Structures are given as C-alpha cells and as structure tokens.
Amino acid sequence: MESENKPNFDPRDHQHLRYNPLRDSWVLVSAHRMKRPWKGQVEKPSEDSVPRHDPNNPLCPASTRANGEVNPEYDSTFLFENDFPALQPDAPDPGSDHHPLFRTKAARGVCKVMCFHPWSDVTLPLMQPEEICKVIDKWAELIEELGPTYPWVQIFENKGAMMGCSNPHPHCQVWASSFLPNEPALAERCQRAYLQKHGEPMLLEYARMEAQAQERVVVENEHWLVVVPYWATWPFQTLLLPRRHILRLPDLTSQERNSLASIMKRLLTKYDNLFEVSFPYSMGWHGAPTGHYLKEDMNHWQLHAHYYPPLLRSATVRKFMVGYEMLAQEQRDLTPEQVKNLSFLFLSDCHHSLGVDGLFTSF
C-alpha cells in the first residue's frame, strides 16, 4: 500500500543522478530548485560599446603589443605567439627524484593567440560563413603544424568578461603541451574503454541516438549535430558532434568545414538571442591526441567541441560552481530537456542585431 502512494518519477520535479560517460562521473540534477527566488549575485551588464578599431588594443591591426611587436594590417585571421605564455618550449626539467607526495614533472609547450577578424566589434555569430570557414581552416592547420611535436593541442575560446576574457577583440587561444592534460586524459580512458566494451565509438553512437530521439537537439544539418548533452552540468551547455567518424579537425572535408561554419553561426546566434546579449562562454575542441599517438590506433576517439556558458536565469544571473560542486559533485538546477524545449527550440537562427526578430525566452 505504501508503494501505491508514492508519486511517479518526473525528472522535472524529482532530483536524480545522470552519468557522464566522457568523464566517468555523475551529475546531480535538481530541476525543482529553479522555483526558488533568486537573491544572490547579479552581474552588471556591459554598457560599453566596443569600437571597431582601437589603436591601443594590442589585438587590432597595426597595433603595438606588449613585447613591442607591431601587428600587420591583417584582413582575415591573424596568428601570433602569446606574449605571456603559460607554456614555453625550453623550460628546464625539474627531475624525477621526488617524494610520492611531492611529485613534479616537466611541462613544455607553446601558446598562440589567433584573432578571428580585424574588427573588434564582431564576434563569430556576426561573421559571414566564409569568414568562419577561414577560422576553421586555420584551426586545422595548427593541429597539423603542432601535432607532430606535441601530444595535445588545445584550441579554446573564452568569450566575454564573465569568462575571464581580458580583451573584447574576437580571438581564441591555442596551447600545445608535451603532456596529455587531465580532461583529455580522462576522455581518452573513457572512450577507449567504451569501444572495447561496446564495439562502437562512444560519441558516434551517442550522436546517432540523439539524432533519432530529437529530445535534446538544438540545431543540426547534414554533417553536424548540436545537443544539450544528457549529462550537462552548465545550464546552457552544448556538445557539437560530427555525424560521421572523425578523429581530428584536419580530417574534415571542405564540405564538412562549410557545414561546420554554418552550424556554429546558427548555434552562437541562438545563444546571443537567448537573453538578448553577446552570450559569454568557454568553448574548446577535443580530438584524438597527437604526437606519438599519431602512430597508434585511436579509433575510439570522436572529434567534438564543448560549449560551457555560465548564464543561468538571465543575462545578469550566472551559475556558480561552488560549495557542493567543489566539495562533492557537479549539480544543475534545470534538466537538459527543459533547456532545449523552453529556450533553444523557439529561438531564431537570425541574429537580432542584424534586424531580424527572434523569440527571447528566460526563466
């Protein structure tokens, strides 16, 4: 009799755990918490307009950077060595004779900065598809250039001051390292184990199942799929996946690169339209490791990109990873299905700043 009185499980009302197979970890989902009133920190929206060209901005064409070098009058992408790199190629080896509790290893590498466009007031969703294609081509070239030397080449973009971006000019960073960082190492282990156990690359199967279900799909085209992942931690987190088996960015055909440019523009436009703001995020590409891994069988890998936006309820309320998330495990207040159905589903693919109206949804 007691079991008959128990309510049926509803993921929108009842907390539950979801498994992240890429990290071999669990996420606590507590969607009912979105009903609570918010009295926490509210971010101040940016009121400053970004000038198209600022001669004092070190990323602009013809500007002088901190090291005294003058940028060329570039009209497309522009790549240069980071003036303040976290990794350097000639750092000395600290040695290996250390106590197990105080271990140290050598860390070498290179750090580069890549500007997407000569104008500071342009972001990726405002660029033309052919301009985004040039960015993608340059990303692939960097993997080919740095990959033979370094086992990991991390391409990432921090967009917006909320994500720690110190310069509004559209750009990304590229860090190539002599070691496999923690997150890629975890993804390497999990994807390898999945293929061995199930006989198919994890993310290839996952993309196919999401495409069939359509429950969490944000945008899609012939070659690519964007979903709010089943195990998402950040409120509006998305995962960008190719439909066919692809290990690394240089493996993309010209048609797939054009298709990627299109779907990136559509996704990022939806983000901007969500709260009528230039949407902040951290994003990055994960593909099969390089360096000595180029000679190994890496078919358990599938190329993918992560988008991690911090906003939660509006353009001024963000998600904080503190307390329980830092000391216990990741937690989210909104199911991935609610995010897709209540927001992305109805948002226009056309950028509102270009004069086309979209439907803006908030919580």
Sequence and secondary structure as in RCSB ss.txt:
>XXXX:A:sequence
MESENKPNFDPRDHQHLRYNPLRDSWVLVSAHRMKRPWKGQVEKPSEDSVPRHDPNNPLCPASTRANGEVNPEYD
STFLFENDFPALQPDAPDPGSDHHPLFRTKAARGVCKVMCFHPWSDVTLPLMQPEEICKVIDKWAELIEELGPTY
PWVQIFENKGAMMGCSNPHPHCQVWASSFLPNEPALAERCQRAYLQKHGEPMLLEYARMEAQAQERVVVENEHWL
VVVPYWATWPFQTLLLPRRHILRLPDLTSQERNSLASIMKRLLTKYDNLFEVSFPYSMGWHGAPTGHYLKEDMNH
WQLHAHYYPPLLRSATVRKFMVGYEMLAQEQRDLTPEQVKNLSFLFLSDCHHSLGVDGLFTSF
>XXXX:A:secstr
 TGGGS    TTTS EEEEETTTTEEEEE GGGGGS   S           S  TT TTSTT B TTS B    S
S EEEE SS S  TT     S   TTS      EEEEEEES S TT  GGGS HHHHHHHHHHHHHHHHHHTTT 
SEEEEEEEESGGGT S  SSEEEEEEESS  HHHHHHHHHHHHHHHHHSS HHHHHHHHHHHH SSEEEE SSEE
EE  TT  STT EEEEESS   SGGG  HHHHHHHHHHHHHHHHHHHHHTTS   EEEEEE    GGGGGS  TT
   EEEEE  EEEETTEE    THHHHT  EESS HHHHHHHTGGG  SS GGGT        
